[in-house]
Amino acid sequence: YKVYQYWKDDKITRNEFSNAISYLQKINTLKLEEDSDPITSFLLSDSLIRQNKNQHETFSNCTAGWYITGYFTPIESDYSGKFINVLVDKKQYKFKEDFAIEVKMEGWGKTTSGNYLGWYDESFHLSDVPLDAMGGKLEINSVAVDPSLIVARSKITIPSLPDPWGAFIFTSSDTGTAIIGKHIDVYTGEGKTALNETHRITGHDNRVCLEVD
């Protein structure tokens, strides 16, 4: 998992990390779900989840009755709509129409060029990585919360979620206009696998635990 830490520390690019995972899968060092984004599959692997399990003892401030949803990063190559002109920072770009619509719903999407198209402040933007509400890199352990209930950068767990999500330690690094009250939106990664996970984790009456100092 050294290569994972290199990526976390921004010492290698996302493409380099993805290629490394694909190579390890090819030589049977890693067993991941086929036909899915390799980084999303890696981050959902059992071996990575087990690294977090022994840290859960510090999460004892728990409340019930939370509504959990999921959001993801669409990948333009998964879409088949016609190309339309999109204004980004006063320049015209062409993106697939159904992809651009999905970006408006989800916040960020990966373009066929490899960068990311984002929608916030009622306009499109481009970035090398998808961003959270604080300007940091949106990662698979990020959640969007109502900041009046959970302060920014809080560590939380949601043990009522299905595996492997119930074992994750999340960081409240994002927000959303639809995230009000006891509602948490969990970022599930990129592509079709991540979209499927958003459906799987959505539900009411969840239990949320905050880290206790």
Stockholm file with secondary structure:
# STOCKHOLM 1.0

chainA/1-213         YKVYQYWKDDKITRNEFSNAISYLQKINTLKLEEDSDPITSFLLSDSLIRQNKNQHETFSNCTAGWYITGYFTPIESDYSGKFINVLVDKKQYKFKEDFAIEVKMEGWGKTTSGNYLGWYDESFHLSDVPLDAMGGKLEINSVAVDPSLIVARSKITIPSLPDPWGAFIFTSSDTGTAIIGKHIDVYTGEGKTALNETHRITGHDNRVCLEVD
#=GR chainA/1-213 SS CHHHHHHHTTSSCHHHHHHHHHHHHHTTSSCCCTTSCHHHHHHTCHHHHHHHHTTGGGCCEEEEEEEEEEEEECBGGGCCCCEEEEEETTEEEEEEHHHHHHHHHHSEEECTTSSEEEEETTEEEEESSCBCTTSSBCCTTEEECCTTTSCTTCEEECTTSCTTGGGCCEEEEECCTTCCSSEEEEEEEEHHHHHHHHHHHCEEEEEEEECCC
#=GC SS_cons         CHHHHHHHTTSSCHHHHHHHHHHHHHTTSSCCCTTSCHHHHHHTCHHHHHHHHTTGGGCCEEEEEEEEEEEEECBGGGCCCCEEEEEETTEEEEEEHHHHHHHHHHSEEECTTSSEEEEETTEEEEESSCBCTTSSBCCTTEEECCTTTSCTTCEEECTTSCTTGGGCCEEEEECCTTCCSSEEEEEEEEHHHHHHHHHHHCEEEEEEEECCC
//
